[in-house]
């Protein structure tokens, strides 16, 4: 088996950090979906936001650890620029999940549409696929499977684009309250942008596999 992480203990640390961050991405997405499912419970919304903020903060710590390790390691498992992009793009996903949760409360959104939940579900599936790809990165024997997952993420992002466009069109046709329209449009766009960031991660991973496979 051709392992990228066989020889150097510090190289193995990189994959541990990648996996930890990917797990936090999944946790953040799950917390957002849970928040939306329980959205009618006004008293719980702040608790969900705080939970997501805690997850994002933990991911920031992992990002800082990864960057520090990169600067203190002579031999890295793959290109330093790719390492930096991978961890930063994953961090972008959680930043947007946090932004979405915070925006729902800051904008004082009281009623959600089915499209919000649909997009959040797509975000969650994307994040799970990101984790699946990341956790297989330590072996380039997994290259074909990883590339398949990246294609799935790309298809999910395309689906999110379609849902967002239809949702915004529906808002402009049916929503009479301009303030509600603008609030929901912003939430739709944050969720769609989150899937864009998942696609960005997939592109980085594809590059790693194609260059090291």
C-alpha positions in Angstrom: 0.0 0.0 0.0 1.3 3.4 -1.0 0.9 5.6 2.1 1.6 9.3 2.2 1.9 9.1 6.0 4.1 6.1 6.6 7.5 7.4 7.5 7.4 10.6 9.5 5.4 11.0 12.7 4.8 14.6 11.9 3.3 13.6 8.6 0.8 11.5 10.4 -0.1 14.4 12.6 -1.2 16.4 9.5 -3.8 13.7 8.6 -5.0 13.6 12.2 -5.6 17.3 12.1 -7.3 17.2 8.7 -9.6 14.4 10.1 -10.3 16.4 13.2 -11.3 19.5 11.3 -13.5 17.5 8.8 -15.3 16.0 11.8 -16.0 19.4 13.2 -17.3 20.5 9.8 -19.8 17.7 9.9 -20.7 18.5 13.5 -21.3 22.2 12.6 -23.6 21.2 9.7 -25.5 18.8 11.9 -26.0 21.4 14.5 -27.4 23.8 11.9 -29.9 21.2 10.6 -30.9 20.5 14.2 -31.4 24.2 14.9 -33.7 24.5 11.9 -35.7 21.4 12.8 -36.3 22.9 16.3 -36.7 26.5 15.0 -40.1 27.0 16.4 -38.6 26.8 19.9 -37.5 30.4 20.2 -35.8 29.8 23.5 -33.4 27.3 22.1 -32.1 29.3 19.1 -29.3 31.1 21.0 -28.2 27.8 22.5 -27.8 26.3 19.0 -25.9 29.4 17.8 -23.6 29.1 20.8 -23.0 25.4 20.0 -22.1 26.2 16.4 -19.8 29.0 17.6 -18.0 26.6 19.9 -17.5 24.1 17.0 -16.2 26.8 14.8 -13.8 28.0 17.5 -12.5 24.4 18.0 -12.0 24.2 14.2 -10.0 27.5 14.3 -7.7 25.9 16.9 -7.2 22.9 14.6 -6.4 25.3 11.7 -3.8 27.2 13.8 -2.3 23.9 14.8 -2.0 22.8 11.2 -0.4 26.0 10.1 2.1 25.8 13.0 2.9 22.2 12.2 3.4 23.1 8.5 5.9 25.8 9.5 7.8 23.5 11.8 8.0 20.5 9.6 10.7 19.9 7.0 8.9 17.1 5.1 5.1 17.5 4.6 2.8 14.8 3.1 2.0 17.0 0.1 2.6 20.5 -1.2 2.4 23.2 1.5 0.2 25.4 -0.5 -2.3 22.6 -0.8 -2.1 21.9 2.9 -2.9 25.5 3.6 -5.7 25.7 1.1 -7.3 22.4 2.4 -7.4 23.5 6.0 -8.4 27.1 5.2 -11.2 26.0 2.8 -12.6 23.7 5.4 -12.5 26.5 7.9 -14.5 28.6 5.4 -17.2 26.1 5.4 -17.7 26.4 9.2 -17.4 30.2 9.1 -20.4 30.2 6.7 -22.4 27.7 8.8 -21.8 30.0 11.8 -22.8 33.1 9.7 -26.0 31.4 8.7 -27.0 30.5 12.2 -26.1 34.0 13.5 -27.9 35.7 10.6 -31.2 33.8 11.4 -31.2 35.4 14.9 -29.7 38.7 14.0 -32.2 39.2 11.1 -34.9 38.1 13.5 -36.3 35.5 11.1 -39.4 34.0 12.6 -40.7 31.7 9.9 -38.5 29.4 7.7 -39.4 28.2 4.3 -39.0 24.6 3.1 -36.2 25.8 0.9 -34.1 26.8 3.9 -34.3 23.3 5.3 -33.6 21.8 1.8 -30.5 23.8 1.4 -29.3 23.0 4.9 -29.8 19.3 4.2 -27.7 19.7 1.0 -25.0 21.5 3.1 -25.0 18.6 5.6 -24.6 16.0 2.8 -21.8 18.0 1.2 -20.0 18.2 4.6 -20.3 14.5 5.1 -18.8 13.9 1.7 -16.0 16.3 2.4 -15.2 14.3 5.6 -15.3 11.0 3.7 -12.8 12.4 1.1 -10.5 13.9 3.7 -10.4 10.8 5.9 -9.2 8.8 2.9 -6.4 11.2 2.0 -3.6 9.4 3.9 -3.5 6.7 1.2 -3.3 7.4 -2.5 -4.7 3.8 -3.0 -8.0 5.5 -2.2 -7.5 8.0 -5.1 -10.3 6.7 -7.4 -12.8 6.6 -4.5 -11.8 10.1 -3.4 -12.2 11.5 -7.0 -15.7 9.9 -7.1 -16.6 11.7 -3.9 -15.3 15.0 -5.3 -17.6 14.5 -8.3 -20.5 13.9 -5.9 -19.7 17.2 -4.1 -19.7 19.0 -7.4 -23.1 17.6 -8.3 -24.5 18.5 -4.8 -23.2 22.1 -5.3 -25.0 22.2 -8.7 -28.2 21.0 -7.0 -27.8 23.7 -4.3 -27.4 26.4 -7.1 -30.7 25.2 -8.7 -32.6 25.1 -5.4 -31.3 28.6 -4.5 -32.3 30.1 -7.9 -35.8 28.6 -7.7 -36.2 29.7 -4.0 -35.2 33.3 -4.8 -37.5 33.4 -7.8 -40.3 32.1 -5.6 -39.6 34.8 -3.0 -39.8 37.6 -5.5 -43.1 36.2 -6.9 -44.8 35.4 -3.7 -43.4 37.3 -0.7 -45.2 40.5 0.0 -43.0 41.6 3.0 -39.9 43.2 1.5 -37.9 42.8 4.7 -38.8 39.1 5.0 -37.8 38.7 1.3 -34.4 40.3 1.9 -33.7 38.2 5.0 -34.6 34.9 3.4 -32.6 35.8 0.3 -29.5 36.4 2.4 -30.0 33.1 4.2 -30.4 31.2 0.9 -27.3 32.8 -0.4 -25.2 31.9 2.7 -26.3 28.3 2.5 -25.6 28.1 -1.2 -22.2 29.7 -0.7 -21.4 27.0 1.9 -21.8 24.3 -0.7 -19.5 26.4 -2.9 -16.9 26.2 -0.2 -17.4 22.4 0.0 -16.7 22.3 -3.8 -13.6 24.4 -3.2 -12.4 21.8 -0.7 -13.1 19.1 -3.3 -11.0 20.9 -5.9 -8.1 21.1 -3.5 -8.4 17.4 -2.8 -8.6 16.5 -6.4 -5.4 18.4 -7.0 -3.7 16.5 -4.2 -4.8 13.1 -5.6 -3.9 13.9 -9.2 -0.5 15.2 -8.2 0.4 12.4 -5.7 -1.4 9.4 -7.0 
